[in-house]
Amino acid sequence: MIKSKIRVNSEYVIGKTDSGMFGSFLEHVGRAIYNGIYDPKHPLADSMGFRKDVAEAVKELNISVIRYPGGNFVSGYNWEDGVGPIELRPKKLELAWNSVETNMVGTDEFCTYCKKIGSEPMLAVNLGTRGPDEARQLVEYCNSRAGTKYADMRIANGYKEPHNVKYWCLGNEMDGPWQIGRKTAYEYGRVAEESAKLMKLTDPSIKLIVCGSSSNLLPTHPDWEREVLELTYDSVDYISMHSYYENANGDTPSFVASNAQMEKFIQGVLASCDFVKAKKRSNKTMMISYDEWNIWYQFSRKQDVEPWQVAPHLFEDIYSMEDAVALGGLLITMMRHCDRIKLACLAQLVNVIAPIMTDDTGAMWKQTTFYPFMHASKYGRGTVLNTITNSETYDCIHGTVPYVESLCVFGEDESITVFVCNRSEEQDCDFDIILENAEEYSPESHIVMTAADKNMSNTAANPFNVVPTSVNDINGEKGTFNVKIPSFSWNVLRFTK
Ligand code: AHR
């Protein structure tokens, strides 16, 4: 049995989690949009063609913002192709994913979907094959009231009210060799700065996200962030981070500690941001939009898909209990940096490396990773406390890491939530919780997710193989509590007054 302890004092604060931290991402790739959120032939489709059962599952995740339309897709996208009468929209070769894009769903449908499910849109503009002019036209199309060309185009398309899109990404992964229209840091920094200028002149209320590195494994990181920010610091509000993790060689102890690698990446990006802040003698602190993060078996589960199909089966990773443990660690690390990470998007939302899946028969189910994200989104909103934790440790490729990761959030409703991830495959944990200056709190529930086998997952046929359960096993009183945390599990400990 491992021993671990968390000591909490509500006066020791890291920061508040912005709701934007619980965002997601929908790209025109594979079956994320078509046969994912949108399937007009499905019996549960609404009048616009969106699946109501999928929308209900999305709503359960309480997603604050959804990034769209890409991803790599956006770097070859002409937004005008996706607006206006559907029957007139062009079918196009989509070069990021070797697919055919029908443009049945575009900006107007996406913004309407966001309204239906209670999320805010975050739109990316194409700075791969296009530039500042098309970017400011899209801002006008979405956000201007009436009486000018692009606002009137939206109204003629049936959308009288502006979409009022607040968050805008200045391109996508412009450092990546795979990116359509890839640029050097200087080339990108200049075009991002000029696009930012025109976009904010069109609508000064918008918030802009400039591209950081697509991964800390690229040799250009962290110089990319430094050079891009030197060119754009005063014009942008956030710098993006993207990272994906996978268990590529069966090294489970290292994989479930992937958040240690995420931590190093965050430190690197913050160092570049704060270097530029110091160099510019600026009073502004750059915030992070972690707008792509997830588990993705992109290198170890290669697939051979026939090119030029509409909505092919792409990147439909099935997630196991092991993936849920790894994802729990990533969530804890991001929430721990809530003073600097203000936006974050789980990439992606439906079918493509996603918590929600559908299949060709029309079934829908929730993956293991659905649940830790849902818990963080539900109970992680509030003040993250700077806790004192100790846990036994182990060595892995990321260095020495604790078996048990934990984080405490003092909720907006005055509840206290402790998230706990036990990454030991063999040992349960004897976990002490000391709530200083919170003697009036008592345990409400212990939500626990674990599985008989770390490879267990949910499927269309067995959608409830691995789901959380709620138990009442937290012992103690007057600020001193103890609970058994099972081996290889994700846990949410809830306390209320
Ligand atoms: O989410 C899948 C892809 O991963 C995105 O299109 C791209 O931005 C990243 O490389």
Boltz pocket constraint, residues with backbone or C-beta under 6 A from the ligand:
constraints:
  - pocket:
      binder: B
      contacts: [[A, 27], [A, 70], [A, 71], [A, 72], [A, 73], [A, 172], [A, 173], [A, 214], [A, 292], [A, 347], [A, 348]]
      max_distance: 6.0
